Amino acid sequence: MFLMIPMGIASDLMGRRTVIRIGMLTMLLSSAMLSISAILRSGILVLASFLVFGLGDSLSYAPQGAYLAELYREQRVMMAGLAYQLSAVLAGGTSVILTSLSLSFLGETGSSIVIPLLSLVYVMMSVLAV
């Protein structure tokens, strides 16, 4: 919440696409950190990965409103509400369910493989979407 305004100012200075791409790469780094923390079972690394993810999230979403408005200047309609809600359902709802199901099926031995693979799939979808 506190980083949205500074990241919006950074997008005005550096360019919207650049800031969004830096945010996506930061979230990729966060995913790698979370995967490593699952393998090492490090609580401090989990906390650090969530903090890095928050930074990447702010970098990605702060310039999004201005970026979409600049894309559709003539039409003045973005139609971003439905896409945003569908992506929240797809990524937010299914990731928790898939992780829970896969961990329950694979047990303790497969947990170090499942979380990095699921993280990689969601991060790659996000990077490719930009």
Secondary structure as a PSIPRED ss2 file (coil, helix, strand):
# PSIPRED VFORMAT (PSIPRED V4.0)

   1 M C   1.000  0.000  0.000
   2 F C   1.000  0.000  0.000
   3 L C   1.000  0.000  0.000
   4 M H   0.000  1.000  0.000
   5 I H   0.000  1.000  0.000
   6 P H   0.000  1.000  0.000
   7 M H   0.000  1.000  0.000
   8 G H   0.000  1.000  0.000
   9 I H   0.000  1.000  0.000
  10 A H   0.000  1.000  0.000
  11 S H   0.000  1.000  0.000
  12 D H   0.000  1.000  0.000
  13 L H   0.000  1.000  0.000
  14 M H   0.000  1.000  0.000
  15 G C   1.000  0.000  0.000
  16 R H   0.000  1.000  0.000
  17 R H   0.000  1.000  0.000
  18 T H   0.000  1.000  0.000
  19 V H   0.000  1.000  0.000
  20 I H   0.000  1.000  0.000
  21 R H   0.000  1.000  0.000
  22 I H   0.000  1.000  0.000
  23 G H   0.000  1.000  0.000
  24 M H   0.000  1.000  0.000
  25 L H   0.000  1.000  0.000
  26 T H   0.000  1.000  0.000
  27 M H   0.000  1.000  0.000
  28 L H   0.000  1.000  0.000
  29 L H   0.000  1.000  0.000
  30 S H   0.000  1.000  0.000
  31 S H   0.000  1.000  0.000
  32 A H   0.000  1.000  0.000
  33 M H   0.000  1.000  0.000
  34 L H   0.000  1.000  0.000
  35 S H   0.000  1.000  0.000
  36 I H   0.000  1.000  0.000
  37 S H   0.000  1.000  0.000
  38 A H   0.000  1.000  0.000
  39 I H   0.000  1.000  0.000
  40 L H   0.000  1.000  0.000
  41 R C   1.000  0.000  0.000
  42 S C   1.000  0.000  0.000
  43 G H   0.000  1.000  0.000
  44 I H   0.000  1.000  0.000
  45 L H   0.000  1.000  0.000
  46 V H   0.000  1.000  0.000
  47 L H   0.000  1.000  0.000
  48 A H   0.000  1.000  0.000
  49 S H   0.000  1.000  0.000
  50 F H   0.000  1.000  0.000
  51 L H   0.000  1.000  0.000
  52 V H   0.000  1.000  0.000
  53 F H   0.000  1.000  0.000
  54 G H   0.000  1.000  0.000
  55 L H   0.000  1.000  0.000
  56 G H   0.000  1.000  0.000
  57 D H   0.000  1.000  0.000
  58 S H   0.000  1.000  0.000
  59 L H   0.000  1.000  0.000
  60 S H   0.000  1.000  0.000
  61 Y H   0.000  1.000  0.000
  62 A C   1.000  0.000  0.000
  63 P C   1.000  0.000  0.000
  64 Q H   0.000  1.000  0.000
  65 G H   0.000  1.000  0.000
  66 A H   0.000  1.000  0.000
  67 Y H   0.000  1.000  0.000
  68 L H   0.000  1.000  0.000
  69 A H   0.000  1.000  0.000
  70 E H   0.000  1.000  0.000
  71 L H   0.000  1.000  0.000
  72 Y C   1.000  0.000  0.000
  73 R C   1.000  0.000  0.000
  74 E C   1.000  0.000  0.000
  75 Q C   1.000  0.000  0.000
  76 R C   1.000  0.000  0.000
  77 V C   1.000  0.000  0.000
  78 M C   1.000  0.000  0.000
  79 M C   1.000  0.000  0.000
  80 A H   0.000  1.000  0.000
  81 G H   0.000  1.000  0.000
  82 L H   0.000  1.000  0.000
  83 A H   0.000  1.000  0.000
  84 Y H   0.000  1.000  0.000
  85 Q H   0.000  1.000  0.000
  86 L H   0.000  1.000  0.000
  87 S H   0.000  1.000  0.000
  88 A H   0.000  1.000  0.000
  89 V H   0.000  1.000  0.000
  90 L H   0.000  1.000  0.000
  91 A H   0.000  1.000  0.000
  92 G H   0.000  1.000  0.000
  93 G H   0.000  1.000  0.000
  94 T H   0.000  1.000  0.000
  95 S H   0.000  1.000  0.000
  96 V H   0.000  1.000  0.000
  97 I H   0.000  1.000  0.000
  98 L H   0.000  1.000  0.000
  99 T H   0.000  1.000  0.000
 100 S H   0.000  1.000  0.000
 101 L H   0.000  1.000  0.000
 102 S H   0.000  1.000  0.000
 103 L H   0.000  1.000  0.000
 104 S H   0.000  1.000  0.000
 105 F H   0.000  1.000  0.000
 106 L H   0.000  1.000  0.000
 107 G H   0.000  1.000  0.000
 108 E H   0.000  1.000  0.000
 109 T H   0.000  1.000  0.000
 110 G H   0.000  1.000  0.000
 111 S H   0.000  1.000  0.000
 112 S H   0.000  1.000  0.000
 113 I H   0.000  1.000  0.000
 114 V H   0.000  1.000  0.000
 115 I H   0.000  1.000  0.000
 116 P H   0.000  1.000  0.000
 117 L H   0.000  1.000  0.000
 118 L H   0.000  1.000  0.000
 119 S H   0.000  1.000  0.000
 120 L H   0.000  1.000  0.000
 121 V H   0.000  1.000  0.000
 122 Y H   0.000  1.000  0.000
 123 V H   0.000  1.000  0.000
 124 M H   0.000  1.000  0.000
 125 M H   0.000  1.000  0.000
 126 S H   0.000  1.000  0.000
 127 V H   0.000  1.000  0.000
 128 L H   0.000  1.000  0.000
 129 A H   0.000  1.000  0.000
 130 V C   1.000  0.000  0.000
